[in-house]
Amino acid sequence: MERPSFTIGIEEEYLIVDPETRDLVKDMPKGLMKDCEDIIGGQVSPEFLRSQIEIGTKVCPNVTEARADLARLRLAVAEVSGKYGLAPIAASTHPFANWFRQQHTDKERYNALARALGGVIRRLLICGMHVHVAIEDEDMRIDMMNQVLYFLPHLLALSTSSPFWQGMDTGLKSYRTSVFRAVPRTGMPDEFQGWADYQRHVKVLTEAGVIEDATKLWWDLRPSARYPTLEMRASDICTTIDDAMTIAAFYLSLLAMLYERRLDNQRWRIYSRMLINENLWRAQRYGTSESLIDFGRGTLVPYPELVAEMIELVRPSAEELGCVAEVEHASEIVARGTSADRQLEVYHLALAQGASEEKALRAVVDWLIAETVNV
């Protein structure tokens, strides 16, 4: 088969906060979205909740160009927000905002979702990062989806940025994952035998009138319904752009590695969803600070050891794709902590210095504001 182009695109969702109160805006100021569109055109859009905004990079030939475009978009949203006295934060949950005070965007698409999902979707005060990688051949796209599922817990662990929920330290590094799991058609996709098999399953739901199309499949990994890409949706949004590019580069390099193995008539072993879900839970709960199960060895392995093995596994592909530095940055994330770890450090340091819980949470928001635009 012809080699996939492996072009890449990244979508990120930001929360818009008031730097004085550190709370979310209840409604986007009139004109903010239009001003963003004037600067970055169709690469920005509203999200389900009025306190959110979504951006998407162009289709990029490599990670370097994807980083440049993502940096431009982050800074543009920050510049426009600043004119209205607001600021974006890149975190999968807000440290203390209440979901029940939020209002959804008045667009037919979102109104339909609100009617269909009820209170479940009103609670979705969460943000994510989606990475699209082009795999033009449809059957190969499904084959790659089946294989790369194994690595989703490893990517989630590296990306965690949601330790707080409504002012509470949840004890989880990715509370976003728990909130999102309440929505139907999320989590891990089934194993499919090919594109036709996948389409047959989608057809059952569409012909029954349960969903309009495959865009309503919100799995952690899915064939995009709009583009010839395999879309990774398992990760939290990374607060720093360097961390975001590590997630993107690792995902891209894993797919390229699997393609090279395919040329040698090799495949990554397919493990049951039950086993992979156990690792997803551990990543959600502990991030990089604990171990994941190595199913080949049948034992728990500390995450730093696993990520070192993964770096070496994808190194040849990363070298070919020109993103070795981004992949190797995973070791730095493990050493100094993910966004979730660093948010908790800011919070506990403020408490140790005599701040109230409220002020400690506000300190976390201040850190998020600064790091989001540190590009």
C-alpha positions in Angstrom: 0.0 0.0 0.0 1.0 3.6 -0.6 2.7 5.2 2.4 0.4 7.5 4.4 1.2 11.2 4.1 1.3 11.4 7.9 0.4 15.1 7.9 -0.8 16.4 11.2 -3.4 18.8 12.7 -4.1 19.7 16.2 -7.3 21.0 17.9 -7.3 22.6 21.3 -10.1 23.9 23.6 -9.5 26.8 26.0 -11.4 28.1 29.0 -11.8 31.9 29.1 -11.3 33.4 32.6 -11.5 36.8 34.3 -8.0 37.5 35.6 -9.4 39.5 38.5 -11.8 36.9 39.9 -9.9 34.0 38.2 -13.4 32.5 37.5 -14.8 31.6 34.1 -16.8 34.1 32.2 -20.4 33.1 32.1 -20.8 34.4 28.6 -18.3 35.4 26.0 -18.3 39.2 25.4 -20.0 40.3 22.3 -17.4 40.8 19.6 -14.7 38.6 21.1 -15.4 35.7 18.7 -15.6 38.0 15.7 -12.3 39.6 16.6 -10.7 36.2 16.8 -12.1 35.3 13.4 -10.8 38.5 11.9 -7.3 37.5 13.0 -7.3 33.7 12.4 -10.3 33.1 10.2 -11.9 29.7 10.2 -9.3 28.3 12.6 -11.4 29.4 15.6 -14.9 28.5 16.7 -17.2 28.5 19.8 -17.5 25.4 21.8 -20.5 23.9 23.6 -20.2 26.1 26.7 -20.0 29.9 26.3 -16.9 30.0 28.4 -14.9 27.9 25.9 -13.2 28.5 22.6 -11.8 26.0 20.2 -8.9 26.4 17.7 -7.5 24.1 15.0 -4.2 24.3 13.2 -3.9 24.0 9.5 -3.0 20.7 7.9 0.7 20.6 8.6 3.4 18.6 6.9 5.4 18.1 10.0 5.5 18.8 13.8 7.7 21.9 13.4 5.0 23.7 11.3 2.2 22.4 13.6 4.0 23.9 16.6 4.4 27.3 14.8 0.7 27.4 13.9 -0.4 26.3 17.3 1.7 29.0 19.0 0.2 31.6 16.6 -3.3 30.5 17.5 -2.7 30.5 21.3 -1.2 34.0 21.1 -4.0 35.3 18.9 -6.7 34.1 21.3 -4.8 35.5 24.3 -4.3 38.9 22.5 -8.0 39.2 21.6 -9.1 38.0 25.1 -6.8 40.5 26.7 -8.6 43.4 24.9 -11.7 42.4 26.7 -9.9 42.0 30.1 -9.9 38.2 29.9 -7.4 35.4 29.4 -7.4 31.8 28.0 -6.1 28.9 30.1 -5.1 25.5 28.6 -6.3 23.0 31.2 -8.8 20.2 31.0 -10.8 21.4 34.0 -11.0 24.8 35.8 -9.6 24.6 39.4 -12.8 25.8 41.0 -15.6 26.9 38.5 -19.0 25.4 39.0 -20.4 23.6 35.9 -24.1 24.3 36.8 -23.5 28.0 36.4 -22.4 27.6 32.8 -24.6 28.2 29.8 -24.3 26.4 26.4 -23.8 28.2 23.2 -27.1 29.0 21.4 -26.4 27.2 18.1 -28.6 24.5 16.6 -25.8 21.9 16.9 -25.4 22.5 20.6 -29.1 22.9 21.2 -29.6 19.5 19.7 -26.9 18.0 21.9 -28.5 19.5 25.0 -31.8 18.0 24.1 -30.3 14.6 23.3 -28.0 14.3 26.3 -29.7 16.2 29.1 -27.9 16.9 32.3 -24.9 14.8 31.2 -23.7 17.3 28.7 -24.4 20.3 30.9 -21.7 18.9 33.2 -19.1 18.9 30.4 -17.0 21.7 31.7 -13.9 20.1 30.3 -11.4 20.7 27.5 -9.4 18.4 25.4 -6.7 18.2 22.8 -7.3 16.2 19.6 -4.5 15.2 17.2 -5.3 14.2 13.6 -2.8 12.2 11.6 -3.5 11.6 7.9 -3.8 7.9 6.9 -5.4 8.0 3.5 -6.1 4.3 3.0 -9.3 3.5 4.9 -8.5 -0.1 5.8 -5.1 0.9 7.0 -6.7 3.6 9.1 -8.8 0.9 10.9 -5.8 -1.4 11.3 -3.7 1.3 12.8 -6.6 2.2 15.2 -6.7 -1.3 16.4 -3.0 -1.4 17.1 -2.2 2.1 18.5 -5.0 1.7 21.2 -2.4 0.0 23.3 -0.5 3.3 23.8 -3.4 5.6 24.7 -2.9 5.2 28.4 0.8 6.2 28.0 -0.2 9.4 26.1 -2.9 10.3 28.6 -0.5 9.9 31.5 1.9 12.4 29.9 -0.8 15.0 29.2 -2.8 15.1 32.5 -4.0 18.6 33.4 -7.2 18.2 35.4 -6.6 17.4 39.0 -9.3 19.8 40.4 -13.0 19.8 40.0 -15.2 22.6 41.5 -12.6 23.5 44.1 -11.8 20.0 45.1 -8.5 18.1 44.8 -9.9 15.0 43.2 -6.9 12.8 43.8 -7.0 12.1 40.1 -4.5 13.6 37.6 -7.2 13.5 34.8 -10.6 14.2 36.2 -11.7 15.2 32.7 -11.7 11.6 31.7 -14.2 10.7 34.5 -16.5 13.5 33.5 -16.4 12.6 29.8 -17.1 8.9 30.4 -20.7 9.9 31.4 -21.4 10.7 27.8 -22.5 7.8 25.5 -20.2 6.5 22.8 -17.0 7.6 24.6 -14.1 5.5 25.8 -12.4 2.8 23.8 -13.6 1.8 20.3 -14.3 -1.8 19.5 -11.8 -3.8 17.3 -13.0 -3.7 13.7 -11.9 -6.0 10.9 -11.7 -3.2 8.3 -13.3 -0.1 7.0 -16.4 -2.0 5.7 -16.9 -3.6 9.2 -16.6 -0.2 10.8 -19.1 1.3 8.4 -21.6 -1.5 9.0 -21.6 -0.8 12.7 -22.0 3.0 12.1 -24.9 2.2 9.7 -26.8 0.3 12.4 -26.8 3.5 14.6 -27.6 5.9 11.8 -30.4 3.8 10.3 -31.9 3.3 13.7 -31.9 7.1 14.1 -29.7 7.0 17.2 -27.1 9.3 15.6 -27.0 11.4 12.5 -23.5 10.4 11.5 -20.1 9.2 12.7 -19.3 12.6 14.2 -21.4 11.5 17.2 -18.9 8.8 18.0 -16.7 10.5 20.7 -14.3 7.7 21.3 -10.7 8.2 22.6 -9.6 7.2 19.1 -11.7 7.4 16.0 -11.5 7.6 12.2 -12.4 11.2 11.6 -15.8 11.6 9.8 -14.6 14.8 8.1 -11.0 14.1 7.2 -8.9 11.1 6.1 -7.3 11.0 9.5 -7.1 8.9 12.6 -8.0 11.3 15.4 -6.5 10.8 18.9 -8.8 12.2 21.6 -7.7 10.4 24.8 -5.4 13.1 26.1 -6.0 16.1 28.3 -5.0 19.5 26.9 -1.5 20.3 27.8 -0.9 23.6 29.5 2.5 24.3 27.9 3.0 24.1 24.2 6.2 22.1 24.5 4.2 19.3 26.3 1.4 19.5 23.7 3.9 19.0 20.9 5.4 16.0 22.7 1.9 14.3 22.7 1.4 15.1 19.1 4.9 14.0 18.0 4.7 10.7 20.0 1.3 9.9 18.5 2.6 10.6 15.0 5.8 8.6 15.6 3.8 5.6 17.0 1.7 5.4 13.9 4.7 5.7 11.6 6.4 2.9 13.7 3.4 0.7 13.3 3.4 1.3 9.5 7.1 0.3 9.3 6.3 -2.9 11.2 3.5 -3.5 8.8 5.9 -3.4 5.9 7.9 -6.2 7.6 4.7 -8.2 8.1 4.7 -7.5 11.8 1.9 -6.2 14.0 1.6 -4.9 17.5 -0.3 -7.4 19.5 -4.0 -6.6 20.1 -4.9 -6.7 23.8 -8.4 -6.8 25.2 -10.2 -3.6 26.0 -10.5 -4.8 29.6 -6.7 -4.7 30.0 -6.2 -1.4 28.2 -8.9 0.2 30.2 -7.1 -0.8 33.4 -4.1 1.1 32.2 -6.3 4.0 31.2 -7.6 4.1 34.7 -4.1 4.1 36.2 -3.0 6.9 33.9 -6.2 8.9 34.8 -5.6 8.3 38.5 -1.8 8.6 38.8 -0.5 10.3 35.6 3.2 9.5 35.3 3.9 9.1 39.1 2.9 5.4 39.2 3.2 2.3 37.0 1.3 0.9 34.1 0.9 -2.8 33.2 3.3 -4.2 30.7 1.1 -6.9 29.2 4.0 -8.6 27.6 5.8 -9.0 30.9 2.6 -9.4 32.9 3.7 -7.0 35.6 3.5 -3.3 36.6 6.4 -1.2 35.3 7.2 2.3 36.6 6.2 4.9 34.1 9.7 6.4 33.6 11.0 3.1 32.5 8.1 2.6 30.1 8.5 6.1 28.5 12.2 5.5 28.1 11.4 2.3 26.2 8.8 4.1 24.1 11.3 6.8 23.1 13.7 4.1 21.8 10.8 2.2 20.1 9.8 5.2 18.0 13.2 6.9 17.6 13.8 5.7 14.0 10.4 7.0 12.9 10.8 10.2 14.9 14.2 10.8 13.2 12.6 10.3 9.8 9.7 12.7 10.7 12.0 15.3 12.2 10.5 15.3 15.7 13.1 13.5 17.9 13.5 16.5 20.3 9.7 16.7 20.8 9.6 12.9 21.6 12.6 13.1 23.9 10.9 16.0 25.8 8.7 13.3 27.4 11.5 12.5 29.7 11.5 16.1 31.0 7.7 15.9 31.5 8.2 12.8 33.7 11.1 14.5 35.6 9.3 17.8 36.5 5.7 16.6 36.3 2.7 17.1 34.1 0.5 20.2 34.3 -1.6 18.3 36.9 1.5 17.8 39.0 2.6 21.4 38.7 -0.9 22.7 39.5 -0.9 20.7 42.7 2.6 22.0 43.5 1.4 25.6 43.2 -1.7 24.8 45.2 0.1 23.1 48.1 2.9 25.7 48.2 0.3 28.5 48.5 -1.4 26.6 51.4 2.0 26.1 53.1 2.6 29.8 52.9 -0.7 30.5 54.7 -3.1 31.1 51.8 -6.7 30.0 52.2 -7.9 27.2 49.9 -9.7 29.8 47.8 -6.6 31.9 47.3 -4.5 28.8 46.6 -6.9 27.8 43.8 -6.6 31.3 42.4 -2.9 31.0 42.4 -3.3 27.9 40.3 -5.3 29.9 37.8 -2.6 32.6 37.7 0.0 29.9 36.9 -2.3 28.5 34.1 -2.7 31.9 32.5 1.0 32.5 32.4 2.0 29.0 31.1 -0.7 28.9 28.4 1.0 31.7 26.5 4.6 30.7 27.3 5.2 29.7 23.7 
